[in-house]
Amino acid sequence: MKMSTEKTIQSILVTGASGYVGQHLLEYLCQTEPPASIAKREIVAWSSTSSTLAPTPCMAKGVTMEGGIIEAVDLTNSVSVTEALARLSSPVHVVVHLAAISGLQACQDDPVRALATNHPTILWEALPNTTRVIAMSTDQVYDGFHPPYSEADASSETLSPINVYGETKLAMEQGLMELFSPQQCVILRSSLILGSPAVHSKKQSFVQFLETQLLEKKETNVFTDEYRSVVSVTNVVQVISYFLEHNKESPGIYNMGGSESVNRWDIALAVHRQLWGDDDHETPSNLHGIERSKLPKTPNAAPSPPNITMEIGKLQTLLQSAGIQLW
């Protein structure tokens, strides 16, 4: 029996393609042949930047990128979204939603735009109702006072964001489940993402910030009293890739973090040791550990949850069959 073209071609729309995770994901997808179950992958890359970008060329067999560029599309503007969708050569099968206003204070200062970007209902409503969605959420949907958190924590006490960023991501989770069938959605509640630099992205991870500060010997304050299950960008790309291949088999909400709970001070010391050798245990004089909880309160300052350590067993068990280990 002849297999239909629809089942063998996968069209992927990546929002936030010029961001830190987006750039790492595009590089992986463009250099990796699709799995045997997918004859061809067509990648559509969108960014909120004001101009188009040329990413790493697609070198892998069976992978193409629409127009060969990352296209500037404003997810908060219906005309921008509908015109961009109309230009596509084929319908979108899967959306990987990475676009976000993720700065806590930026969201607090402009909650309307934060919601429109983080939960882009304009895009959701313009897509066919058969579209599958892999959406990046956050550990900030949890309140930070009852760790460790599992996906089963759905009470109003624990699943209760204390800042606007977390609120917009929780609204996205709930909205997707209403606009699409829950069987079509994968929600990844990501912790702080660390890793190697993204070549074409201005936004980098906390690691690159620390490296710059330490190498240039700039005075740097680092919080010691906020704990998270930090995750590597390598793992994040592996997880998204897994769900692109198995997106029909395991829908749902997943905590996406590493196996250890650490604070930013721990990360800073680890970066310091990496730069100057594992035997260098002396804390640099320009690095200062401070407690956020003891800082003076300022009007409209975005609150940050103290401990959003997550249980990752659900996702880890699922990934074991593919040989992926979260670390």
N, C-alpha and C positions, 0 to 999 in steps of 0.2 A: 504494500500500500504506500502510495506517495505521501510523504510527510509535508504538511502545509508550511508555507514560508513563514507564517506568523510564529510557529513554534520553534523555528530554527534561527530567527533573527531577533536580537535583543537590542532595543533602543533605550539608552539610559540618559536621563536628564540629570546633570549634577548642578545644583545651585551652590553658590559660594565657592565656585571653582578656582578663584584666584586667592583664596584664603590658605591658611597653613595646612589644614587637613585636605582641602580641595586640591592643592598642588601635589601633595604626596599621593593622593588617590589617583589623579590623572596620570602622573608619571608611571604608577604601577599598571593601570589599565592600558595605557598606550604601549607599554613594553611587554605585556603578558598576553599570550594567546588565550582565547576563550576556552573554557572547558569543553570536553567532547560533546556535551549536550547542547551547546550553542554554536551554530555554524558561523555566525557573524555578529559582531557587536558594533553598534553605531552610537557614538558618544556625543551628547549635546551638552556643552559647557556654558553655564551662565555665571555672571558676576555682577555685583552692584557697582563696580568701578565705572568711571565715566568714559572709558574707551576700551576697544577690543584689545585682547592680548593674544600673543602667539605662544602656546605652551610647547612642551617637548613634543616633537613630531611622533605620530603613531608609527612605530616600527614593527609591531607584532603582526603576524599574519592573521587576517580575519577581523582586524580592528580599524575603524575609521572614525574621524571626528568631523562633525557637521561644520563645513566651511573651513576646517583647520584652525579655528580660532576659539577663544573664550569671548562670548558675546556679552556686551553690557545690557542688562535687563533689570528694570526697577520692579521688584516684586510687589511694591506698594502702589503701583500704577497699573490700572486695568488695561489701558491702551498699550503700554509697553509689553505686558505679558501676552495679551491676545495676538498682537502683531508678531511677536517672537515665535509663538506657537504656530501661527499660520505660515511662517516661512520654512518650517521644518519639512523635510522630504518624506518623512514617515511618522506615524503616531508614536508617542512615548509609551513604552511598556512599564518602565520602572523609574521613579524619581528618587534620587539620593539627595535629601535636603540637608545641606550643610550651612547654607547662608544664615547668618545670625548677627544681631547686635549683642555681643557677649560681655562687653564691659559692664560691670555692675552699676557703676555710677552713670554711664551713658543711658542705660535702661531706666534708671531712677529719674533722670532728668527729662527724658522724653518717652514716657510709657506708651504713647499712642503709636509712634513710629516703631518702637521696639516690638510691640505686639504685631503690627502689620508685617514686619520683616521676619520675625521668629515664627509666627503662625500665619503664613501668607494665604489667607482664604481666597484671595483673587486667583492665585494659581490653582489651588485645590478645586475650586468651582469651575475652572476652565478646562480641567483635564477630564478625559473619559472616565466613567465610574468603574471601569475595569482596571485602571492604573494601579500598580503596586507601589508602595511608598516605604523607603528606608529613611527614617528621620532621626537626626541627631538631637537628643534631648540633653539633660544635664542632671548631675547629682544634686544641684541646687533646688530641685523640686522637693527635697526632704528638708525638714525643719532644722536639723543639726543638733538636736538635744536628746535623741533617742537612738544612737548608733549601736550596732551596725544595722544597716537597712537592707531589707530584701524587697524584691518586687511585689511580694504579698502584702507589704505595709501600705495599706490603702485607707487607713483611718484618717479622719480629719486632723488628728493630733500629729501624726508623723508625716503624712503627705500634705504638708502645709508650708509652702515657700515663705521665707521671711523677706524676700526682696523682689523687685519687679521682674528681674531677669528670670528667676525661677517661676514666677507667676505666668509669664508669657510662654515658657516652655511647657508648663503643665496645661495651659490652655491649648497649646498645639497638640499635645498628646490626646486630650479629651476630644478636641475638634476633629482630629483625623479619624478617631474611632466612630464618630457620628457621621462624618461625610463619606467615609469609605467603610467597607466591611472590615471588622477587626482581623479577618483572615487575610486581608491585603496589606496589613501594616506591620512593620518592624520598628519598634521604638528603642533607641539605644541611649540609656541614661549614662552619659559619659562623665568621668571624673576629669581632673586637670590632665591635659595631654602634653607629654614631653617627648623630645626627640631631636633628630638631626634637623639642620636648617632646610627650609623649602626654598629652592633656587629662585623662583619667580615671584615669591610672596613677600611683601613688606612686613606682614605680621608673622612673627616667629613665636616659638614657645618660651616658657619661663627660663629654660636652660640657656638659650641664646642671650636673653637679657642678663642673666647672672654672669655668663662668660665675659660679656662686654664690660660690665661693672667691675669685675675682679681684675681683668687684664688692664683696664684703664685706671684702676685703683680709685674708683669713685666711691664716695660715702653711700652706703646702701643699708636701709632698714629692711629686715625680713621678719615676717610674723612667725612666732613660735607656738601659738596656741590655736591654730586651725589645722585640722587633720582631714586628709582625703586619701582615697585609694587611687593614686596617680597611675596613669596608663601610658604606654609608649605609643607614638604615632604609628610605628610598625604594626603593633597589635590592632590599632584602630583600622588601618587599611586592610589587614587580614580579615577582620570581622566583617567589614562592609563587603569585601570580595566574597566571603563565604555566603552571605545572605543574597548577593546578586546571583550566585549559582543555585542556592537552595531557597529562593525567596518565597516559594509556594509551600514549603514543607514545615517551616517553624516560625509562623508569625507570632507576635506578642511583644511584651515589654521586657527588656533585659538591662540589668546593671552592667556597665562596661567599665571595669577598672582593673587595677593590678592586684597582686596578691598581698601587698603590704600597705598599711596605713601610715602615712608620713606627713610631716608638716613642711612648710617652705624652708625653715631653718635646716632641716635634715637634707633637703634637696641642695641648698646652698653649700653646705659642707661637702656633700658628695661631688658637686661640680668643682669645688676648690681642690679636692684630692685628685680629681681627674686631670686638672690642669697642671698641678705641681707634684703629682706622684702620691701613691697610696700611703706612703710613710710620713707624709706631711700632715700632722694632726694639729698644727698650730692654727688657731683661728686668725684670719687676716684682720688687721686693725681697722680696715674700712668697712667691715661687715658687722652689723649690729642686730642682735636678736631682740625683738620687742613683742609685747603682748597687745594685740588689737583691742582686747576687751578692756584695757586700761587707758586707751586713748580718749581724749575729750570728745564728747558727742557734738557733732555739728549738724545744723539744720539740713534736712533732706539727704543726709549722707546714706548711701546704700548699705544696709546691714549685711553681714556675711555670717553664714552658719558656722558654729565653732567646730563641729565634728560630723562630717557627712561620709564617714567610712561606710563602704557598701559590702554586702555579701555578693560574691560573683559566681557562686556555685552553679546556678542555672545556666549561665552562658558557657562557663568552662566545661560543663558536662556535654553540652551540645557540640562544642568545638573539638572535643577529644577525638572524635571519629575522623576529623580532618587533620589531626596532628598539630593543632594550634594550641599553644600554651600561653595563657595570660601571665605577664610578669611585671 
